[in-house]
């Protein structure tokens, strides 16, 4: 099998590409000019220089391929100008679907996000059938991913060989940016978590997310979406797990969302508007945090053979990876020699 992967230099995409190679696939990887390639340097793969806004690079990369894994996305919870995010997440997905059609690719797996689900204010566990609409999406990232997912699902329902997977919040090694979830881990290890809010996430091992992508290639139904998740945990439970892994005390002070929102508003103004840097806390993230993002992977387990596994090992691998690569400024008690 020959597979074309977008986003392979990133966190989830690099794990998808690695697993494809382990299973014998011939790889073509879309690589943006100037993009760091540390995550794929160990792979034997043909690199196609281009990006999601360069249609010819997509068509060139897909030519002769059996499968496309569209993993690339602009994942940020704060942007000064949202237009590039929509060009990448929405227009880029439309371009991938069009190029795959022209190249007569046999299967397209589009990576969406659990953020497109219809989360409820009471903290109930949701699934793919929970009612949701674009108006429920908070912020440009969620809106752009929802719009992209709708286009992919529509293509699948119209007969194109397109399926959608919805990872929850992956953790593990190679989170180079890091993602907003990775920043929770980095901030905790750097002792920047004096308090917490009452929220929750579904954490999943990034290696299981990659495995879910390949299962979707084999077994998913066109026009359907599948949540690839792990454990539903409150933020406090996540921090307690990180404390057990690292030896760093977990915070005991819970603050109201209103306090967190005020801090985020200040951080966006001071760090984002005045210093022109990405803020640590964003109003969008706090608004999202009012609803616990708890989700069920029952459909993927039932139809794909996906499995839900404990997330502790992935959290440990993630913490050690961040520490070894200089993201952590202070020694971590449980692996003090790991920080550079």
N, C-alpha and C positions, 0 to 999 in steps of 0.2 A: 504494500500500500504506500502511496505517496501522499503526504499530507502537508498542507500549507497552514501556517500558524501566524496569526497577528498577535501582537502583544507578548511575544516569546521572551523579550528581554526583561519583562516585568515579573511580578511576584507569582501570580497564578499561572500565567502563560509559560514561564520557564519550567514549572513542574509538569504541565501538560506536555510540553515538548520533550522533556526528559523521559517521561513514561512512554510516550509514543516511540522514542528511539529504543528503549528497553524492550519493547514489544515488536521490534523489527521494522518499523516504518522508515521510509525514506523521507527526510525532512526538508522543507523549504520554509524559511523564517523571514517574515517582513521585519526589516530593521530600519528605523529612522536614522537619517544622517546625524551623527554626533551623539546618538543614544549610547549610554554605557552598556557594554556587552558582557560584563562579568558573569551574569547569570547563564549565559549560553556558550561561554568559551570552551567548555568541556564537551560540547556536543558536536558530532559530525553532521553538519547541515549546510545546505546551500543558503546563502543569505541574499535576499532581494532588497536592495536599497529603495526605500520609498516610505509612504505613510498612507493613512486612510483618506487623505485629500488628494492623493495621486492615483487616479483610476487606472492609468496604464501600468503602474507598478503592481497593483492588485491583479490585473488581468495577466500580466507576465508571470507573477508568482503562482497563480492558480492553473496556468496552462499545463495540461497533462496530469493534474492531481486528481486523486479519488475523493479526498475529503478536505474540508476547510474547518479549522477551529478559529472562530473569531473571538479572541479573548481581549483584544486591546480596548481600552476605554480611558477617558479623562476622569479620574476618580479624585475629586477634591470637594470638600464641604465649604470652601470659601473661594470665590473668584471675584476679582475686581471687574472683569468684563466677561460675561457668560457666553458671548457669541462663539469663541473658539471651542468651548465645551459642546455646544450643540452641533458644530461642524464635525467634530470628531465622533461624538456618541450617536447622533441621529443620522446626519448626512453620511458619515463614514460607514455606518451599518447598511444604509441603503446602497452605497457603492459596493460593499462586499457582496450583498445579495445579487446585485446586477452583474457583477463580474463573475460570480459563481454560476449564474444562469448562462452567461455567454460562454464560459469555459466548460459547461456541461459537467460540473462537479456532481458526484453521486450523493454527497451528504454534506450538509453544513450544520455545525454545532455553534450556536450563538451563545456567548456567555452574557447573561443579564446579571441581575442582583436580587437578593431578597428584599432590597429596598423598594421594589415595585409591588410588594404584596400589600394587602389591605389590613394593616395592623389596627388593633382596636384599643380604645382607651382603658379597658378593664384588664389588659394584660393577657387576654386569651391567646392560646396557641393557634396560629393561622396556618392555612395551607393554600394550595393553588386555586381552590374553589371559593375562597373568601372574597366577597364582592369588593371591587376596587375601581377607582376611576382616576383620570389625570388630575382632577381637582383635589384628590387626597394627597398628592405628592408634595412634600415640603422641600423647597429649594431646587436649584437648577440641576444638580446632579441627579436627584430622584426623577425629576420631570424628564430630563433628557434620556435617562435609561428606560423609563416607562414608554416614551415615544418610540425608541429604538426597538424595544421588545414587542410592542404592538405591530410594528412593521414586519418583524421576523415571524411572528405568529400568523399574521395575515398571509404572508407568502407561503407558509407551510400549509395553512388551511386551503389555499388556492391550488395546491398540488405540487409546490416546490419541495424538495427534500430537505426541509429546514426544521430543526428542533432547537429548543431553548433550555438552558440550564440556569438555575438561580442559586449560586453559592450564597451561604449566609455570611458570616464574617470569618474568613480564613486566617489562621495563624500558623506560623512555622518559619523555617529559614528562607532567606533570599528576599525579604520584604525591604527592598533597597530604599524606597522613598523616605520614610515608611508610610504605609497606609494609615488612615485615621485609627484603625484598630491597633496597628503596630505602634503608633505613638502613645497609646494607653500603656503599653508594655514598657516602652522607652521612658516615658515620664515616671512610671512607678519605679523603675530601676534607678532613675536619677533623683529619687526622693522628691518629685514634684507632684505628689498626690496627697496633700494634707487632709483632704475630705472627699466625700463622694456624694452622688445624688442617687435617688431611687429610680434606677432604670435597669434594663436588662438586654442581653444580646444572645443570639445563638452562635456559639463559637464552633468552628469546624477545623480539623486538621487539613492543611492545604494539600497534603498528599492524597487524602480521601477525595477532595474536590477534583484533583486531576484524574483519579480513578473513575469518578462519576462522569467526567467528560467522555472518557473512552467507552463507558457503558452506554451512554447516550448515543454515541456513534453507532453502536451495534443494535440497540434495542428500543430506542425512543420512537414515539409516533410523531410524524410530521405535524406541525401546528400545535404541539403540546409543549408545556413547560414543566420542569421538574426541580423542586427545591433540593439542593445538596447541602445538608446541614449536619450538625453534631449535637452538642449539649446546649439546652436553654439554661442560662445562668444570669443571675443579677450581677450588676457591676460589683457589688460588695463580694459576692462569691468569687468572681474573677480575681479581684485584688487579693482575697485570702489565698487563693491557689498560687498566685505569684509570690505571696509572702512565704508560703511553704517551700516553693522552689528556690527562692533567692536568699531567705533569711532576713529580708527587710520587713519591718513591721507594717502591717496593714492599717490604713486609717480607720479611726473609730467615730469620726465626726461626720454625720449626715447633714447636708445642707439642702434647703428647699430649692426647687427649680427656679424660683424667682431670684434668689441670690446668684445662682449659676448663670442665669440669663443676664443679670447686671454685669457680672464679671466678663462674660463673653462680649457684651456690647462695648465695654471699655477696651477689651483686647483687640476687637476688630477695628475700633477707631484708632487706638494708639499704635498697635503693631502693624495692622493692615493699611490704614489710610495715611498715617504719618511716617512710619518707618518702611512702608512698602514691602513688608514681609508677611508670610502666611501666619495668621494668629494661631496660638495654641488652642484657644477655645473659640467656638463660633456660635452665633445665635441659632444658626440652622441646626447644628448638632444638638443644642439644648432643646430646641423645639422637637426634634426627632426623639430625643430621650424621654419626652413626656409619655411616650408609648413604649412599652417593653416589646422589643422585636423578637418575640418568641415564635418559632415556626416548626412545622412538622415535615419530616422527610419520608412519611409513610408511602407516598405515591412512588418516589424513586426507589424505595426498598421493595415495593410490591412489583413494579413494572420493569425496573432495570437491574435488580439484584444489588442495588447500592446498600451499604451498611453504615450505621451510625456507631461511632466509636468514641470512647472517652477522649477528652481534649488535653489531658494533663501532659502527655508526652510532647504534643505539639507546642504547648506553652513553654515547656522546658527547652525544647530545641530553639524556639524563637528567642527566649531570653538569653541563652548562651550565644546564639548567633549575633545578636545585637551587641552583647558585651565584648565578644572577640573582635568585632569590627569597628570598635571605637565610638559607637553610639552612646555608650554609658561612660559618664565622666568620673564616677567613683567606683571603688572596688565593691563587688557584690559578695557578701559574706559566704554564701554557699559555693561560689566558684570565683574566689577573689583573684586568682591568677589569670582569669579569662580576659579582663579588660585590658586594652592596649594603652 
